[in-house]
């Protein structure tokens, strides 16, 4: 999966280096994916699957998922990828927002 800077998926918009607090877009051909991030220590990365939004479109709830076994919904699934300064608890919750070095939102479109 390649991250794009917009939802048009134009090859000129492939992101080579992600910036903190940005939204990215990706397409997947399988409803089961994994997230591998190059150049970062994976033990400091956690992936959350968004489960609900507020009335103004902000993430209200997100559930911690296994980086190697992310199940996508038909349509678009939003993932929040967090990189932590120190190793987080294995049971960390989305609401626990301390110790975060970077955070990325990725909207993954299931393209079957």
N, C-alpha and C positions, 0 to 999 in steps of 0.2 A: 504494500500500500504506500503510495506517495502522498505526502501532504501538499495541498494546494492553498493558495492565498485567497481564492474565491470559489464559488460553487459552479463555475463554468468548466472546470477541469481542463483548462487550456495548458498544453505542455510548457508554455512560456511562464506559467504561474506556479510551477513546482517550487516548493520551499526547500532551500538547501540548509538554512540555519533558522530555527524557530526563535521567535522573540517572546519574551514573557508577557502574559496576560493578553494574548491574541487568540483569535478564533481561526481555525484551519478547517479544511474540508478534505474528505477522502472518499474513494469508492472502494467497495469490497464486493467480490463475486461469490463469497461464501458467507453464510450466516454465523460462522464461528471463526474468530480471528484471534491473533495474539499481538501484543504491543512490545516491540523491541526498540530501544532507543540507543543509538550509537553514541559513543564517547561519554556515557554516563554510567555510574555504578548502579546496576539494577536494584540493589537492595534498598536504595534510597528513592525509588520510584514506586508510586502507587497509582492505580487507575480506578476511577470512580465512574459508574454508569448513572447518568442523570435519570431520576425517576419522577421528578415534578418541578414545575416552575412557579414563580410568584405571578401575580396579576400583571406585573410590569416586565415579565420575561426574564427575571433573574433566577438562577438555579436556587431552588428551595431545598431539595433533597437529592442526594446521590448515594449510591450503594457501592461499597468497595467490591471490586471484582478481581479475579485471578488474571494477571497479565497474560497468561498463556492460554486462557480459555474464556474469551469474551463472546457472548452470544448476542447477535444483533437482531433487532426487530425488523419486520418489513418496513421499507421506507428509510427513515433516518434515525440513527441512534447517536446521542450526544455523549461523548466521553470527556472527563476531566482528568488530565494527566498532571500529577503533582510530583515535583522533585523536591526532596527535603534536604536541609542542611545536615541533619544527623539521622541515623537509622530510626524510622518511626516504628511504633508498636505494630504488631501484625493485625491487631484489631482496631486500628485507627478509623475514626469516622470522618465523614466529609466536614462536619461541623467543627472538628478539631483543626483549626486553621493556623496554629502556631508552628514554627520551625519550617515554614515553606520557603524554599529558595526560588522556585519558578512554578508557574501553573499555565497549562495550555488547555484550551477547549478544542476538541476535534469533533466535527459533525460528520459521521460516517454514513454514507448512503449505500444501502444494499442494492447492488446492481445485478440481478439474476436474469 
